Amino acid sequence: MGNIRKRLQNFLTMMFLLLAYLLPVSALQALEPQQKLLVNKIVESFKQNNRVAISRMVSYPLLRQTPLKSINNPSEFLNRFNEVFDKALLNTITSSNLHTDWDSIGWQGVILNNGIIALDPEGNITEINYQSAREQALIHGLNSRRLAKGRRSLHRSVTHYDQAVVELTTARFHIRVDSIGKGQGKLRYSAWPINKNTSEEPDIILNNGRVFNSNGRNQSYIFNNGTYSYQLNIRSLSSNAIPTGSLEVFKNGKSWIREVATQVIRR
């Protein structure tokens, strides 16, 4: 139950961070005096490489991009410190300026550089929206093994594809997008109810997908089925950030269903 509450808290924070990213800089608030003290405390701990002190200034569990496991306590944080914090991220923190790099997001706490790091009102780290090269390599390895296993666990109707593109879950659905057609740019949409195993036949398979509104790290995919249109939106605050996503279904051109993804896995 605690982990569910934590994920809900982090989801709300992520939505706020996404809003903060979209807002102009002038819409963010300057740090209050007490917030400056909290930020300075954690920045100084990083400058001194005081990992033990930093590990005590984290709100656990600290979620990482699936399929990486969450960091659940100070001991795990210390063991995985070098996995999470590379030279670039450490430099971003230690060289940060209280007045130009950190912003208040009201009752949620404060953020660094539009959300790379998020702190709660007590000054504890709640979000690290950044992936080091080491984490990316771990994710790639785990996803590759999962993909190989996943192909074996998929229903026979969707085991044939060129490349898996993205997989996401919402409160009600498990969805995957695969590239098909031997390099012709065709995309397939497969969806199951969240309580159904992917080894069972999908409730819907659409083979007419296309990409639109792509800018490198953000993509939208659209699939048509008669009067219905299925749109998947995948977003990242930066190339190192943990992606978010949503499903929106349109009926006769009007929004009919909209669900935020609880998990997004880019292939």
Secondary structure, DSSP 8 states (H G I E B T S, - for coil): -HHHHHHHHHHHHHHHHHHHHHS-GGGSB---HHHHHHHHHHHHHHHTT-HHHHHTSB-SSB--STTS--B-SHHHHHHTHHHH--HHHHHHHHT--TTTTEEE-GGG-EEETTTTEEE-TTS-EEEE----HHHHHHHHHHHHHHHHHHHHHS-GGG---SEEEEEEE-SSEEEEEEEESSSS-EEEEEEEETTS-TTS--SEEEEEEEEES--SS-EEEEEEETTEEEEEEEE-SSTTS--EEEEEEEETTEEEEEEE-SEEEE-
